[in-house]
Amino acid sequence: MIELKTAAEINKMAVTGEFVAETLATLSAQAQPGVNLMQLEHRARALVDDRGATSCYWDYAPSFGRGPFRNVICLSVNDAVLHGMPHDYVLRDGDVLSLDFAVSIDGWVADSAVTVVVGDAAGEGDGAADTALIESTRRALDAGISAAVPGGRLGDISAAIGEVATEAGFRVNAEFGGHGLGRTMHEDPHVSNRGRRGRGLLLRPGLTLALEPWWARGSDRLVIDGDGWTLRSADGSNTAHSEHTIAITENGPRILTSVR
């Protein structure tokens, strides 16, 4: 069932979203060569506790995961793209790190993700290619948000995202994508990262969505890591993931996971 939110409820989600955005900014800045992923996880835990928020990932146990997820943030390195389980790994210069973070505050959820190149390698060699990959997901996110207008269709959002990927030369996996959210992290509808314009759910004010374009430099197929959670590109190519929580309003899309 899809629940349309009131303006007051969207404002509450925006409060959560601001905290999510601030946390991702803090952790992204801390993600430097020599930093262990578990340092980022424990920093995230401290920020969640200090804010009085509730992690959407702690004890998360969907059908595709191995047991409950006992961390508060997903940290995916290089060929890992989704549900990256924090572990004992020290970041190196040139690593590609995606940070995906979702919490609830006062009963309302926000979810966002960013991808960064660690250290000073962003403009050279593979670093330049990884930066272009990351930028393509950001452009796709912007395109998807721009298409999230009342009277449009869900397929307009999916098509806008997928068109950016295709133009940039990347292949899209449609198995995992965006989703509705509000009182819980995952609600209807599913938002594919490719689609056809004019098809699907009618977009109405009050609909809240997490849009999350992601893809790899190579294969669009995924394999599951031995930890039972982390999803990796099948050919080992680096990946990127960008995500915002948005609300569709009478005046157009509103990004809820931004720093005011």
N, C-alpha and C positions, 0 to 999 in steps of 0.2 A: 504494500500500500504506500502511496506517495502522499506525504503530509505537506501542505503548503503552509509556510510560516507567516506570521503577522510581522508588521514592521518592528514592533517591540521585540519579538523573538529574534529577528534578524540582527537587531542591535546587540542582543545578548551574545549571539554567535560572534559578532564582530569583536566583543571584548575578549572572548577566547582566542579569536584569530590574531589579535594584536599580540597576545602573549606567545602564541605559536611562532609568529614572525620574529619577535624579539629573540626567542630562544634559538631559532635557526640561525639568526645573524650572529649571536654570541658563539655558538658552537662552530659555525663555519670559519669564523676568525681564529678560533682556537685550533682548528685542524691544520697543523703545521708539521713538517717533517720532524720525526722523533716523538710525536704524540701517539700514545696507544689508544686504540678505539675504546677500550674500557674507561679511559679517562673521560672521553666524551660522553659515554653512557652515564657515568657517575655524576658528571656535571649536570647532565639533563635531569637525573633523578633529584639532585639538590634543588634545581630551579623549580621542578614540579612541586616538590614538598614545600618550598618557600612560598609559592603562589597559592597553595591549597587546592591545586588542580588534581584531577584524576587521570592517570594515563589510560589511553585507549588500547595500548599494546600489552600492558602487563596482564597476564593470564588470558590473553587473546588465544582462542583455540578453534579456528575454522577447520573445515574438513580437510583442507590441503596441507595443513601444518602438522608437525610432529609434536604433539603435546602442547601445553600452554607456553606462550612466548613470554619468557621471564626477563624482559627488558622494557625500557620506556621509549626507545627510539630505534628505528631501523637504520643501520649504517652499512651501505653497500659499496664495496671497493672494486674498481676496475671492471671486470667482466660480470660482477654481481650488479643486479639492477633493482630488484624488489625484495622486500622482506629480509634484508641483510641482517643477520644476527650478530650483534656486537660480540667480539671475541678478542683474545690476546694477539693483536696485530699492531705493529708499530708503523705508522704512516711514513712513506718515503716521498722524496721529491718526484713529482710527476704522476703520483697516484691520482685516480679519478674517484672522488668520494661523493656519493649521494646520501643525503640526510633526509629522512622521512619521519615526520613527527605529528602526532595527533593526541589531543587531550580534551577533557570535558571540564568546564567551569560552570558551577551552578546549574548543571544538567544540560549544558549546550556544548556541542562539539565543533572543533575546527581542525583541519588537516592540511598540511602543506609539505612540500619537498623542494630541496634545492640540490644542485650538483656543482662541485667546484673541482678545479685542478689544484692539487696540493703543492705548495712551494712556488718556485720561480720558473717552472718549465712550461707555463701556459702558452708562450709565444713561439716555441721552438719545436721542430720535428713533430713527433707524435703528440706533443703538447698542443701544437697549433691545430692538429686534426681533432683532438679531444675538445678543444675550446669551440671549434666549429660545430661539433656534435652537440655540445651543451647549448650553444646559442640557437641551434635549430629547434630544440625542445622548448626553449623560452619563446621563440617566435611562434611556434605552434600553440603554446599556451595563450599567448596574446590573441592569436587568431581565433581560438576556441572561445575565449571570453568575449571577443567582439561579436561573435555570432549568437551569443546567449541573450536574445532579445525577446520580449513578449510577442507572441504571434508567430514566432519561428518554430522550427521543429528540432527535435534532438539530433536528427541526422545532419542538420546544418552545422552543429558544433563538431560532430565527429568528422564530417567532410572537411571542415576548415583545418582541423588538426592534421588529418591525413594528407591533405594537399601540400602542407609545408614539408612533411617528411618526404613525400615523393619528389618534390622539387629539389630537395637537398640531397636526394639519392639514397635515402634510407628506407628500409622495409619495416612495415608495421605489424606487430603481433596484436591481434584483436582479443586474445583470451583474457588479458588483464587490462583494465583501463580505469576510467573515472567512475564515480558513483554518487548517488544521493547521500546526504548526511544531515544530521540535526540533533536529535536526542541520542542517537547512536552513531558510531563511526561509519557503518555501512548500511545504507538504506537504498531502496529503489529510487531511480532507475540505474541500470548499468550504462555507462557512457563509453562507448567504444572509441578508440583512437583512429578509426577509419569508418566511413559511412557514406550515405547518399543524401544529398540535399533534398529537402521537402518531404522526408520520410520520418516516421517515428512520432514520439510523444510531442504534443503541442506544448510549447514553452509558455508558462503562465507566471505572473508575478507571485512571489512567495516560494518558488522552487529554489532549493539550495543544493548546490552540486560541488563536488570536488573534481576538478578537471586535472588530469595528470598524463600528459604526453611523455612517453618514454620509448627509447629504441636503442639499438646497438649500431656500431660502425659496420658490422657484418651481418650475421645471421639474425633472422627474426624468430628463431626457435629458442626455447628455454629448456634448461635442465635444472634439476633440484640438487643442491649441494648435499653433502653427507650430513650436515647438521639438521636436515629435514625441513628447513625453512628457506634458506637463501636461494633465490632464483638467479641463474647465470645464463649468459648468452651461450648457445650451444657450441659456437666455434671459438670461444674464449676472447672475443673482441670486446673492447671497452664500451660502456653503456652510459646513458645519461637519463635523468628523470627530473621533470619540473612539475610543480603542482601548486594550485591555489584553491581555496574554498571561495565560492562566489554565491551571490544571491541574484536572482532575476527580479528586478523591480519594474514598476511602471515607467521609470526613467531610464531603463537599460540595466546592464550588468553592474554589480557592485562587488569589488574584491574585498573579502572579509579577512584575509590573512596578510595584511600589510601593516607596517609600522606607521602610526599616525604622525 
